[in-house]
Amino acid sequence: MTRQTNPQSDFPITEASLGAAPQLNDAPSWIYEIDNPYLHGVYAPTENINISADQLTVEGEIPTDMHGAYLRNGPNPRQKPKNQYHSFDGDGLVHGVYFADGKVSYRNSQILTAALLREQQEQQAVWPGVMGPFDFSLPDFPIKDTSNTDIIWHNGRLITLWYNSGIPYTMDPITLENLGPLDSPSALTRKMSAHSRVDWQTGEMFFFDYGDTPPYMTYGVLNPDGTLKHECAIDLPAPRLPHEITFTENYAILHDHPLFHDIDVLKRHNMRVIRFHRDMPSRFGLIPRLGTQVRWFECEPCYVLHTSNAWEDGDWVTIDGCRSTNPMPDADPSEGALSHMLAYMRLEANNYRWRFNIRTGEVREGPICDLNSEFNKSNQIFHGVKTRYAYHQKIPLRAEGGHTLRFTGLIKYDNDTGHRQEWDYGPGVFGSEAVFVPKRGADRSSEEDDGYVTNIVTDTKDWTSYCLVFNAKDVSLGPIAKIKLPHRVPYGFHGWWARGQDIYR
């Protein structure tokens, strides 16, 4: 086992920062020169790129009505970082697990962003990371737009998106061939936030962008064919860092949370210093889907990364999601130069419900559960109308061994009652965001949880990765199928279920 320490940090790096394991044989050698846990163990980048495999070992049985693809995005840095590394800096790598007629295959593909292509040409890192210092002479961003955060399907293409609101890139949904940047139909922006939403009922795509110059936010809607249907500027008091958008049958819901950076500090020192302003409310803005006027509702101060769903019920609009009241935990000086990044990435959040009365302006809010969980998904067929169930990842707190962000189990919530089912991945096994898989041909006449849940896990004891398939009605019974993947899949961010009716022609 390799062990190194950095004199600027008391945190040791090991070949398996999450447990004893054999030597990694697929990671670049430069990771051993850097004392950063997000470059080691389950987080280490892989050099297994452009892999395709049809003959996969399966324990259990693949359901024959599981028809489509599980796509997952995540960081996979290709060059040694020039500054301190953050997971948001890793070049996007998309993994695809394809299901059809009880058979399964796998492939992956690196997202060829403009920044990655230049760095491959120069054989070195060019862009700094999100921890700075920034270089404003570089195109598009002073920091590297990696497109590594989310992935969605719309208008026959996969679209990859970035945490900090970046240039969307496109891929073929079957081959994962890179198709280049999305031709922006917008008159206001070339960029999209990390999380855009697709309404499976109408085929519309809801997106927003944000930045450091007015307008600080833009909102738009694309037609099913990718053309622009609607867009407008959103009035905000200053730059913000929203992450999510949600929709109901009549509204889109925008976010304005009191977590943001000081633009003057950024300009003077080329550093982004983010603060959580506990004396300011969180705001959710309801805007008619094709409207321009936003009605803001003020809530208790918090930050929201991900919502499960939103819907209307008479005069009330309800949002289910995960709420963090401590999005910038105090850094531990003993963790050295990476202390602020490590604190931010530990992610403290719980399942929560907000309700807004569009007639009276009344706000009601409260927890569904106090367990630390996030990366929540629900049945996308029912997005925009009332849902009951959501599927989360369990995240250990630091006191429970959560030194880094890791997913140790799958949770199914009944958000109406707070009841939950759990499946623990097992010692040294860590998961990724799980998606709901509707059965082939399902629609809104189907039961909401009549389907499957799937994700990718990696066992740090032997660096084997698997795709797991659960019966969505009872995830506590464990996976009904366990598919061995051809190589270790590094830790990642968000996933998407692409329906077979959309991608198979």
N, C-alpha and C positions, 0 to 999 in steps of 0.2 A: 504494500500500500504506500503510495506516494504521499508525503506530508511536507508542506512548506509553510512558513510563516512570513508575514510581512512586518517589518519593524514598525510600521505605522498602524498596525492593527493587532489586537490580541486574539482575533478569531483565526484559528488554524484552518487551512484547507486540506482536504484529504481526497483520495480518489473517489470515495463515496461519502460525501458530506452528510448523507442521510442514513448511513449504516455500513457495516462491513460488506465488501463486495469484491469480486475479481477486478483486475485491471480493465479500464475502458480501452477498447481497441479501435473505436471509430471516431474519436474526438481529435481535433487538431492539437498538435503538441504545444502550441503557445499558451494554452489555458494554464499550464503548470507554472508559467511565469507570473501569474496574476493571482493575488490573494482576494478572491471575490466568490462567495458561495454560489452566486447565480451563474457561474461559469463551470461549476463542478457537479459531480453526482448526477442526479436526475435532470439538472438544468444544463448540463454540458452540451454544446453544439455537436451535431453529427456530421460526418463527411459522407454519409450515405445519402446522396442526392440523385434525383431522377430514377428512383427505384420503382419497378413494376413487378408485381407477383400475382399469379392467378391460382397457384396451388398452395393454399393455406391450410394449416392444421386446425381443425375445429373440434373442441370438446362440447358435447351437447348437440343441439340441432338448430340450424338457421331457419326461422319461420319463412314459409313460402310466400306469405303476404307482406313480407318486409321488402319493399321495392323502392330503391333509390340509393342515396349515398350520404354517408356521414363525412363531412368536411371539417377539418380543424386547422386553424392558423396558429402560429406561434413564432417566437424568436429563435434564430439560428445564425449567429454571427459568423461571417466568412473570413474576416480579417481581424487581426489582433487590434483591439481598441486603442486609440491614441490617447484617450483620457479615461477617467473612471467609468466603468461599465455599469449600465442599468439594463434590465430586461427589455425595456421599451426600445433600446438601441439595436437589438438583434435583428438581422435581416429576416424577413418573413419567409416561412417554410410551410407549405400547405400539404396536409396529409389527407388522402381520400380512401375510405373503405366503402366499396361498392357492393350492393346486394341486389340480386335478381334471381327469382325462381329457386330459392334455397341455396344459391351459390354465392361466394364472396371473393373479392379480389382487392388488391391494395396498390396504390401508387402515391408518389409524392413529387413535389416540384417547388424549387426555390422561386420566389417572386422577383422578377428582374426589374427592380425599380431603377430609375435613372441614377440614383446614388450608388447602388450596388454595381451597376455596369461600369461606372467610372472607377470605382475602387478595384474592381476586377482588372480593369485595364492598367491601372497604376500599381497593382499588387500591394496595396497598402490602404489603411484607413485614411479617409480624407475628411469626413464629417465628424465633428465632435458629438458627444452623447448628450442626453437630456440634462445631465448634471453640469454641463458646461466645462470650460468657458466657451461661449458661442462664437461663431464666425459669420458675421453678417454679409460677407462678400460671396458666400456660397449661394447657388440658385435655389429658389423655392423656399428653403428654410435655413436659418442659421444652425439648425440641428438636423440630423439625418431622418428623413421620412422613410421608414422601413416597411410600411404597409403590413405590419405583423400582427394586428390586433384582432380584427373580425373578418368574417367572410360570409357573403350572402349570395343568393341566386336572384337574378332579375333579367328579364328580356334575353333569355338564352345564354347568359354569361354568368360566371362567378365574378364577384367584385370583392376585392380585398381592401381593407380600410385600416387606418392608423389611429392610435390612441390620441394623438395631439391634433387631430383634424388635418388630414393630408390629401395628397393626390390619390384618387381611387385607381387601382390597377385591375385588369381583367384577365380571366383565364377561361379556356375551354372546360366545360364542366365534366367532360368524360376523360379527356387526355391530360388535363391540367397544363396544356400548352399555354405559354404566355402570349397574350394578345395585345399587350401594351396598355398605356393609360386610358382610362375612360374618357372619351370625347365629351367634354362638359357641355351640356345643353344650356347651362345657366348663364345669364347675363351678369350675375353678381359675383360668382365665385367659381374657382376650379376645384375647390376642396370639399371634402365631406368629413363629418365627424366619425368617430370610431363606430358608432352604432346607428345605422339607418334601419328602417323598418319596411317590410313588404307586406301589404295586405293581400292574403291569398284569395280573398273574395273578389276584389276588384282588380288585382294585378298592379295597383299603384305602389310606388316606392316613396316613402317620406324621408327627407334628409335635412340636415342643417350643417352650417359651418360657423366657426367662431374665430376671432383673431384679436390682435392688439390695436387695430385701427378701426374707426367707424366705417360701416356699421359693425358693431361688435358681434352681431349674430345675423345670419340669414337663414330663412326657412324655405323649403321648396318641396314640390311633389312632381314625380315623373309619371308619365303614362305607362301602360304596360309595354309599349314599344320603345321605351327609353327616351321619348321626346319630353320636353318640359311642358308640364300642365299648369304649374303655378309657382311663383316665388315672390318673396317680399323681404325687406329688411326688418329686423326686430330691434326695437329701441331698448337698449340696456344702459345703465349709468356709467359703465366702464368695462374694460376687458374682464371676461369671466372664463371659467374652465368647465363648461357643462359636458356631460359624457353621453347622455341618453335622450331618446325621444320615444314617445308612446302615442298610440292613437286609439280613439273610440270610433263609433259609427259616424259621429258628426264632427269630432275635434281631433286635432293633434295636440300633444301636451309637451311643452318646452320646459327646461329647467334653468333656474338661476340660483345657485347655492353659494354660501359665503366662504368658499374656498377658492382663492385666486392669488395671483402674483401682483407685485407692485411694478407697473410698467416703467416708472422712473428708475428704479433700481436696475431693471433689466437693461435699460439704455445706457446707464452710467457705468455699470460694472460687468456687462455681458454675462450676468448670472441671473437665473430665475429663482427668486425666493418666494415660496408659496406659504401663505398663512391661512389658518382657519379662523374666521372672525366670529367668535361666539356671541357677539352682541348684535348680530344681524340675522334676520329670519331667512329661512329657505323659502324659495318661491317656485310654484308650479304655474305655468301659463297655459291657459286654454285658448286655442286659436281655431276658428272654423277651418276645416280641412282645406278649403280654398279661400280663406279670408285673410285679412291684414291686421285686424285689431285683436290684441291679446288681453285677456282678463287674468290678472295675477292673483293667486291665493297664497297668503303667507302662512308658513308653518314653523314649527320649532327648528332651531338651527341644526343642520345636518348636512351630509353629503350623500348623494345617491349615485352609485355607479350603474346599477342595473335594475330594471323593473321587469316584472313577470308578465303583467297585462294591465289593461285599463278598460273600463266600460261605463255606460250610462244606465241609470236605473231611476226613472222619473226625473226629479230635479237634482239628483245626486250623480256625481262622477266619482268612481272609485279607482284607486291605483294600488296594486300590490307590488312590492319590491323589497329591496334590501337597503337598510338605513344605517349610516355610520354617524355616530355622534362624536367620534374622535378620529377623524381622517388623517390628522397629522400628530401621531403620538410623540411624546417626548423622546428624543434620541438618547441612546445610552453611550456616553463618552468612551466606554471601554471598547466599543465596536469601531473606533477609529474613524477614518475618513469616510467610511461607508455608512456611518451610523444613521444619518437622516434617511437615506434610501432604504436601509433595512427596516427602520421604524415604519415608514410609509407603506412598504410592501407587505407588512404583516397583516393588514386588512382586518379591522374589527367591524363587524356588521351583523345585523339580525333581520329576520323576516318581519315585515311591517306593512300596515295598511293606512292609506290616507283617503279621506272622503271630502268632497267639496260640493256645496249646494249652490247651483248656478242661479237660483232665484234669490236666495237670501244672503249669499256670501259666507255662510257658516262653514267652518272647517272642523272636521273631527279626525283624529289620528290616534294610533296606538299600536303596540307591538302584537304580532301574531305569535311570536316565540322569541325567547332571549338567547337561544343557541347561536353560536358564531357560525354563520353560513353565508355563502354568496354564490356568484356565477349561476344564477337562477334562470330556469327555462320553463316554458309551458307549451301546451298544444297549440301550434300556430294556426290551425284551422279556426280556432275560437278567439284569436286575437281581435280585440275591439268589442267583444261581447262578454258577458259574465263567464268567468272561469272559477274553478274551485281548487285546482291542483297546480302545484309547481314543484320542480325538481331542482334541488340545490346541491352544492358541494359543501361538505363539512370541513371547517378550517380550524385547526387547533390554535389556541391562543399561545402567546409566548410562554406563559406559566405552564402550559401543557406540552411544551416542546416545540412550539411553532416559531423557531428562530427565523425561518424563511417562510414565504407563502407556499403552502402545500395543501392538497386536497386528500383527506384520509378516508372519506366515505360519501356515499350517495344518500340523500334524504328526499323523500316524497312528503310534501306538506299538503294537508287539507287546510287551506287558508280560511275556510269558514269556521272551523272548530279549533284549529291549532294543533290537531293530532298529527303525528308524523310517524313514518316508517323509515328505518335506517338499514343500510348495508355497509359494514366496514370492509374496506378493501384488503385489510390484513397487514401484519407487521412489515414495514419497509416497502409497502406498495402504495403508489400515489397516482391519483387520477387526474382527469381533465374535465372541462365542462361537458355535461351530458345533455343530449338533445332528445326531445320527444319525437317518436317515429309513429305517425298515424299508419294504420293498416292500409294496404292498397285499396283504393276506391273509397276511403272514408270521407265523410263530409259532416256538416253540422247536425245531421240526423243521428250520427254515431254517438256513443258514450264518450265523454271527454277523455277518460283515461283508458279507453280501449285501444291499446297499441303497445309500443315498446319504448324503452329508453336505452340509449347506447352511448358509450364513450370509450376513450383509450386510457389504459393504465400502464404503468411501468413498475416492474419489480426490481428494486435496487439490490436484491440479493444475487441476481444473476444478469441484470440489465435486459431482461426479456420484457417486451411490450405486447399487450393484448388489447383487442377490441372486445368489450363486454356487451352483451345484450340482455336486458332485463324485461320481464313482464311488467308493464307500467302500472298494472292494478295492484301489485304487491312486490315492491323492490326488496323487501326484507327477506324474501325467499332466495335471493342471490341470483346470479346470472343464469339464464337458460342456455346461453351459448358463450363460449370463450374462444376467441379466434387469435391464434398466435401470429403476430406480425413479423415480417422478415428481418427487422432490425430494431434497435432501441429507438423509441420516439421520444425526443426531449420534451420536457415540460412546455406547455403552451397556454394560449389564452382562450379564444372563443371558437365554438363550433356551430354548425348549421346542418339541418337535414334538408337535402334537395330531393324532392319527390321524383319518383321514376317517371311519372307522367310529364314532368317538366324537362328532364334531362335525357331520357331514352327516346330515341326517335325511330 
